[in-house]
Amino acid sequence: MARNYPADIAAQKSLEERYTKERDAQLHWYMARRASGKVGGGTETRSRQMEVFKRRLELAPTMTDDLRQSVEKFKTQKHTKPKRNENQEVLDAISRLKESDPSLCVEMRPISPRTRGLLYQGFSREGRGRGLYLKERAAKAPEDKYQFPIVSSWEYGWKLGEVIKVADIKKPPFGRTRLINDTFYTRTGIPDRQTQGLLIRSKTVF
């Protein structure tokens, strides 16, 4: 294991003498300054910072009596925000909708007579009755049955069929997953033999 510097006694003594000389020089300078009155208590070299601050305070504009009364009055007042009643806001919004269009206030659209009639035709054991009714209701999207999203999970994909075709968002008939050819790959302009001249999508990723 290597020894730390300094490795010999002579180097240690030399370094010790340098530290001692530096300390003695600092003490000598301090004592000389103190004897001449330039260190601590000297009025000639005293910092004028406090005098500058005092002069600035004296020259600063003073507050008028009216302004002082207004400030005191403002301090005594309680400044609190009014409590927000969210339930009352919802009720007010519903009342305004009732006045403009009563049909918008109904959460679920009325069921068609044909679908409602399935409840009274047979039994669920036979694949009819309530079982068929629930199956028909589940086949419809939430935006077809309700005016607005009732829960927050419906907001994702709400009325997606108006933007994307239903055929494009259906699951593939075979296989669990497939390549996202519609949105992930770009067109290259190279015709495909199977598509008979149609443009295929390349494997170039954005």
C-alpha positions in Angstrom: 0.0 0.0 0.0 1.4 3.4 -1.0 2.2 5.9 1.7 0.5 9.2 1.8 2.3 12.4 0.9 4.5 13.8 2.6 6.4 10.6 2.9 9.5 11.8 4.9 10.1 13.9 8.0 11.9 16.7 6.1 8.9 17.4 3.9 6.5 17.4 6.9 8.7 19.9 8.7 8.9 22.1 5.7 5.1 22.1 5.3 4.7 22.8 9.0 7.0 25.8 8.8 5.0 27.2 5.8 1.8 27.0 7.7 3.3 28.6 10.7 4.7 31.5 8.7 1.4 32.1 7.0 -0.4 32.1 10.4 2.1 34.5 11.9 1.8 36.9 8.9 -2.0 37.0 9.3 -1.8 37.7 13.0 0.9 40.4 12.5 -1.3 42.1 9.9 -4.4 42.0 12.1 -2.5 43.4 15.2 -1.0 46.2 13.1 -4.4 47.2 11.7 -6.0 47.0 15.1 -3.3 49.2 16.7 -3.9 51.9 14.0 -7.6 51.9 14.7 -8.7 50.6 11.3 -10.2 47.4 12.6 -13.3 47.4 14.7 -14.6 50.6 16.3 -12.9 52.9 13.9 -15.4 55.7 12.9 -13.4 56.5 9.8 -13.6 53.2 8.1 -16.9 52.1 9.6 -19.3 50.7 7.1 -21.8 53.3 5.8 -24.4 50.8 4.8 -26.6 51.5 7.8 -26.4 55.2 7.1 -27.4 54.7 3.5 -30.4 52.6 4.6 -31.4 55.2 7.2 -31.2 57.9 4.6 -33.3 55.9 2.2 -36.0 55.4 4.8 -36.0 59.1 5.6 -36.4 60.0 2.0 -39.0 57.4 1.3 -42.6 58.7 0.6 -44.8 58.6 3.6 -48.3 57.1 3.8 -51.2 59.5 3.9 -53.8 59.2 6.6 -56.5 58.1 4.2 -54.3 55.4 2.8 -53.3 54.2 6.3 -56.9 54.0 7.3 -57.7 52.0 4.2 -54.9 49.6 4.9 -55.9 49.1 8.5 -59.5 48.4 7.4 -58.3 45.9 4.8 -56.3 44.1 7.4 -59.2 43.7 9.7 -61.5 42.3 7.1 -61.7 38.6 6.5 -60.9 37.6 2.9 -62.3 34.1 2.3 -63.6 32.6 -0.9 -67.2 31.7 -0.9 -67.9 28.1 -0.7 -68.7 26.5 -4.0 -71.8 24.3 -4.0 -71.2 21.9 -6.9 -74.5 20.1 -6.4 -76.4 23.4 -6.7 -74.5 24.2 -9.9 -75.5 20.8 -11.4 -79.1 21.4 -10.4 -79.1 24.8 -12.0 -77.6 23.4 -15.2 -80.3 20.7 -15.3 -83.1 23.3 -14.8 -81.7 25.4 -17.7 -81.6 22.3 -19.9 -85.2 21.5 -19.0 -86.3 24.9 -20.1 -84.4 24.7 -23.4 -84.8 21.1 -24.4 -86.4 18.6 -22.0 -85.2 15.6 -24.0 -81.6 16.4 -23.1 -82.3 15.9 -19.4 -83.1 12.2 -19.8 -80.0 10.1 -19.2 -81.0 7.0 -21.2 -82.9 7.2 -24.5 -86.3 5.3 -24.5 -86.2 1.7 -25.6 -87.7 0.9 -28.9 -91.0 -1.1 -28.7 -89.5 -4.0 -30.7 -86.6 -4.5 -28.2 -89.0 -4.1 -25.3 -91.3 -6.7 -26.7 -88.5 -9.3 -26.5 -88.9 -9.5 -22.7 -92.3 -11.1 -23.1 -91.5 -13.6 -25.8 -90.3 -16.9 -24.4 -87.8 -17.7 -21.7 -84.0 -17.1 -21.2 -83.5 -20.9 -21.2 -84.8 -21.1 -24.7 -82.5 -18.3 -25.9 -85.4 -15.8 -25.9 -87.1 -13.6 -23.3 -84.9 -11.6 -21.0 -81.7 -13.2 -22.2 -82.3 -12.1 -25.8 -83.4 -8.7 -24.6 -80.1 -8.2 -22.7 -78.1 -9.5 -25.6 -79.8 -6.9 -27.9 -79.2 -4.1 -25.5 -75.5 -5.1 -25.0 -74.9 -5.1 -28.8 -75.6 -1.3 -28.9 -72.9 1.1 -28.1 -73.3 3.4 -25.0 -73.6 6.5 -27.2 -76.6 4.9 -28.9 -78.4 4.3 -25.6 -77.4 7.5 -23.6 -77.3 11.2 -24.4 -74.1 11.8 -22.5 -71.3 9.7 -20.9 -72.7 8.6 -17.5 -69.3 7.3 -16.1 -65.8 8.6 -16.8 -64.8 5.3 -18.5 -67.2 6.0 -21.3 -65.4 9.2 -22.3 -62.6 7.3 -23.9 -63.9 6.3 -27.3 -67.2 8.2 -27.0 -68.7 8.4 -30.5 -65.6 7.0 -32.1 -67.7 5.7 -34.9 -68.2 9.2 -36.2 -64.4 9.6 -36.8 -63.3 6.1 -37.7 -65.3 3.5 -39.7 -66.6 0.6 -37.7 -65.0 -1.9 -40.1 -61.6 -0.4 -39.3 -61.9 -0.8 -35.5 -63.3 -4.4 -35.5 -61.1 -7.2 -34.2 -59.6 -9.5 -36.9 -61.5 -12.7 -37.4 -58.4 -14.9 -37.1 -55.6 -14.5 -34.7 -55.3 -12.6 -31.4 -53.2 -9.7 -32.7 -52.3 -8.1 -36.0 -50.0 -5.4 -37.3 -51.2 -1.9 -37.1 -51.0 -1.4 -40.8 -53.7 1.4 -40.9 -51.9 3.9 -38.7 -48.3 2.7 -38.0 -46.8 2.2 -41.4 -46.5 4.6 -44.3 -47.4 4.2 -47.9 -44.5 3.7 -50.4 -46.4 3.8 -53.7 -45.3 0.3 -54.7 -48.2 -1.8 -56.0 -48.8 -5.2 -54.6 -49.6 -8.2 -56.7 -52.4 -9.4 -54.4 -54.1 -6.0 -54.2 -54.0 -5.6 -58.1 -52.4 -2.2 -58.3 -53.4 -0.9 -54.8 -50.8 0.8 -52.7 -49.3 -1.3 -50.0 -48.0 -0.1 -46.7 -44.3 -0.4 -46.1 -42.5 -1.5 -43.0 -41.0 2.0 -42.4 -41.8 3.1 -38.9 -42.4 6.8 -38.1 
